[in-house]
Amino acid sequence: GIKVAGPDLGELERIATEVEAVMRTVPGTTSAYAERIMGGTYIEFDLRREEIARYGLTVGDVQDVLAVALGGMPITTTVEGLERYDITLRYDRDFRSNLDSLRNDIVIPTPTGAQIPLGQLADLHVVNGPMGIKSEAAVPNAWVYVDLRGVDVGTYVKNAKRIVNEARAAGTIQMPEGYNLFWSGQYEYMIRAKERLLVVVPITLLLVAMLIYISTRSWVKTAIVLLAVPFSAVGAFWLIYLLDYNLSVAVWIGLIALAGLDAETGVVMLLYLDLAYEKWKKEGKLGNLAGLRDAIHHGAVKRIRPKIMTVATTFIALVPILWSTGTGADVMKRIATPMVGGVFTSTLLELLLYPAIFYLWRKHTLRKEGVLTE
C-alpha cells in the first residue's frame, strides 16, 4: 500500500485518488483503491454561548441533553435467562428525524423550570466530514491499497516509484508542500527484513567459519570447507528459479540454514580425505604423486557411502515439504527449496572438486616439506 500524509483531509483524498489512477497503469497491478475518507455526513451543532448564559445554563447542560436525546443513556439492565441487555433511554425517532424536529422538539430545562427549544440555543447544519481519521506520528493519512500479481514486491515498487515520480513531474499527481508519499505494506516489511539480513547473514557466515577453524585448526581447511557455500548456491538459485519463487525472507532463512548444512557435509568430506592422508603419511607412502593420489582415492571414493548417507537423511527430511499443503506450507516450501537444491549441487561438486583441490594443496605442502620426490 501507499500512505499519503499531510494536514488537510480533503487534500489527502484528492492526492490519494490521483495516485490510485496512476497505480492502475503500473504493470503487475490487479487492483488499486484509494480510501474515500471524506464520505461521511454529520449534523454539526454550533452552540450560542451568549443565549445559553442568558437562560442561566452552561454549555455542559446543553451537551448533556444532546447526548441523551440523540445518543441515548443506559438506565438499567434487563436479564433474559443467561443474557443481559442494556436498556437505553433517548428521544423517539420522530423527535430526531430531521433538523426541524431537532430544533423544535428537543428542549433544554433551565434552573427556573422553563423549557427552551434547542433551536434557540444552537445553530444546526449538515456537513460533510471524514468517516474515520488515520494518523501516524500525529499526521493524518490517506491509504491507497494495491494488489499485484506476477511480479515480486521489490521489482513492482521500483517500477511504481518511477511511474509515480514521472506523474508528479508531469502534473498528473499534484502534491502541495507539506504532503508526502510513503510506500508501506509488504514492501515496508521487506525493507526492514533486508536491513536485519544485512547484519544476520555476515554474522552467520563468520560464526560458521570460526566453528570450522576451531574444529580444523587450519585456515586452508576452513577455506576448502567454505567452498561448499558457493557450490550449494548454484543448486539453490536454480531450484528457486525453476519453481518460480521470488527472493523473500523465508528463502533467505533457507539460504542461511543451507550455509551451515553445507559446512557440515564439507567437514565430512575433508575429514575422510585427512584421515586417508595421515594414514598414508604415517606409513610412508607419500613419496611420490601416485601415493598421494592413492590416499585421496581411498578417502574420496571408498568412503563415499557415509557421505551419501549424510546427504540422504537431509533429502528424506526436506523433500516431502516441497509437496506439503495447509497452513504455513507456502513459507515452509520457500525455506526448504534452497536447502534441497543447494545440498544436491554441493554434494556433486564436493565429490568432484574437493579431491582435486585437496590434491593440489597437499602436493604443494609435500614439496615444500621435501617429502615428495617426483
PEURSUL-V220343 format. One line per field, one symbol per residue. ss: DSSP state (H for helix, E for strand, C for the rest). burial: b if it has 16 or more other C-alpha atoms within 10 Angstrom, else e. Layout:
BEGIN
ss=???
burial=???
END
This chain:
BEGIN
ss=CEEEECCCHHHHHHHHHHHHHHHCCCCCEEEEEECCCCCEEEEEEEECHHHHHHCCCCHHHHHHHHHHHHHCEEEEEEEECCEEEEEEECCCHHHCCCHHHHHHHCEEECCCCCEEEHHHCEEEEEEEECCCCEEECCEEEEEEEEEECCCCHHHHHHHHHHHHHHHHHHCCCCCCCCCEEEECCHHHHHHHHHHHHHHHHHHHHHHHHHHHHHHHCCHHHHHHHHHHHHHHHHHHHHHHHHCCCCCCHHHHHHHHHHHHHHHHHHHHHHHHHHHHHHHHHHCCCCCCHHHHHHHHHHHHCCCHHHHHHHHHHHHHHHHHHHHCCCCCHHHHHHHHHHHHHHHHHHHHHHHHHHHHHHHHHHHHHHHHHCCCCC
burial=bbbbbbeebebbbbbbbbbbebbbebebbeebbbebbbeeeeeebebeeeebeeeebeeeebeebbeebbeeeeeeeeeeeeeeeeeeebeeeebbeebeebbebbbbbbeeeeebbbbebbebeeeebbeeeeeeeeebbbbbbbeeeeeebbebbeebeebbeebbeeebbbbeeebebeebeebeebeeeeeebeeebeebbeebbeebbeebeeeebbebbbbbbebbbbbbbbbbeeeeeeebbbbbbbbbbbbbbbbbbbbbbbbbbbebbeebbeeebbbebebbbbbbbbbbeeeeeebeeebeeebeebbebbeeeeeeeeebbbbbbbbbbbbbbbbebbbeebbeebbeebbeebeeeeebee
END
